[in-house]
Amino acid sequence: MQIVQLTTENDTLDLGSKLIKVLTKGDVLAITGDLGAGKTTLARGIIQAELGDIEVPSPTYTLVQIYDIKNFELWHCDMYRLENPKDAYELGLFDAFEDAICVIEWPEKLGSLLPKKIYKIDLKFNGNGRTAYLEGFKKDI
């Protein structure tokens, strides 16, 4: 497990820009943390590192925002409002697990339907910002 201290919002965006360098087609990144922990900010850092300073809204109400990068898609998913894990089939999410990079906020809402081989980041509040706990990465980020 790697541990990264995130003191500022820019630290979180910078972590995202480092993550996109190791993520590729078929990878799933599960981001967990309390409300306001920085999950969407981290996803924004990943997306903006590839596409520049574009607006990256939280997909809380749409559940999924899709971006074209690196000759394939990046799916930014927020499962917070997902009523039933099986509803993710209607979104096409399970096809995206194979054909895209999937960055998923609130992945626990998918239950046992979440792939077994994933990268995980858990964001925790601390006295000086946040701490990111990274699992599944072969190299230091």
N, C-alpha and C positions, 0 to 999 in steps of 0.2 A: 504494500500500500504506500502510495505517495501522499504527502501532506503539503499543501500549498497555503500560505497565509495571504489573504486578500484584504488589504487595508482600505483600499479605495475602489470606486466603481471602475476606474481605469485598470486596476489590477485584475478585475474580473474580466473585462474586455480583452486584456492582454492574454489571459489564460485561454480564452476562446480562440484567439489568433494562433496560439501554439497548438491547440487541439486539432484545428483543421488540417494541420500539416501531417498528422498521423492517421486521420480518419479517411476512409475510402469507401467505395461502393460496397454495400452489403454490411456496413458497420452500424451498430445500434449503440447510442450513447444515452444512458438512463440518468437523468439528473433529479435528485431528490433534495428536499429541504423544506423548511417551514415556509408559510406565506411571507413574501418579502425577503427571502434569503438570497435572491440573486439568480434564480434559475433562468429567467428570461434574459437578463443582462448577459449571462454566460452564453446563451444561445445567440444573442445579438452579436457578441464578439466573434463567434464562429462564422456567422453568415457575413458580417461586414468585412472580415479578413479576406473573403473571396470576392465580394461584390461591391466593396467600397462603402461609403457613408450613406447607405440607403435606409429608409425607415423599416424597422423590424418590429411590427406590432406583436403583442402577445396573442397567441391563437386560443385564448381562453374560451371565446364564444364560437369561433369557427372550428375549433379542435385541431385543425391542420393548416399550415401555410407551407406552400411548396415553392422552392427556389431552384433555378437551373444553375448548376456549377459544374466545373470539371467534366463536361460532356455527360452528366447525369443529374439527377435531382437530389436536393437535400430537403427532407421533410422535417419541419419544426412542428412538433405535436405537443399539445397540452391536454392531458387526459383528466384534468381536475373535474370536469363536468360530465365525464363519461358515466352513463347510468349503469351499463352492463358491459363487461369486457367483450362480449360477442358483438357488440355494436361496432367495434373497431374493424370488423370484416367489411362492413358497408363503406367504410372510409377508404378501403384498399390498402390499409396499413400493412397487412401481412405480405402482400406483393412487394411493397416498398422495402420491407426487411431484406429482401434479396437484391433489389435493383437500385437502391438509393442509400444515402446516409440518412439515418433517422435519429434525430435529437428529440428525446421524449421527456417532457416535464410530467411529474406525477405518474411515473411508470407503474407504480404499485397498483393503480386502477386496472391494469391489464391482467393482474393476477398471474395465473399459470400460463397465460397466452404470451407472455413476454419471452422472447428467445432466451435460451440458456447462456449462449456465448455473447456477452455484451460488455461494454465498458460502463463503469459506474462512477458517478461523482455525487457525493453527498455534501451539501453546503450547510454549515452550522454557524450560527451567530457566536461571536466571542467578544471580549471587551474592546477589541481594536478593529472590528469589522467582521470578517468571516473567515472560516477555515474550510478549505476544500479537501475532501478525502477522496483520492482517486484510486480506483481498483481496475485491474484487468489490462493495464498498459504495460507493454513489454519494455519500453524505454522511459527514462525520466522525461517528464514534460517541462 
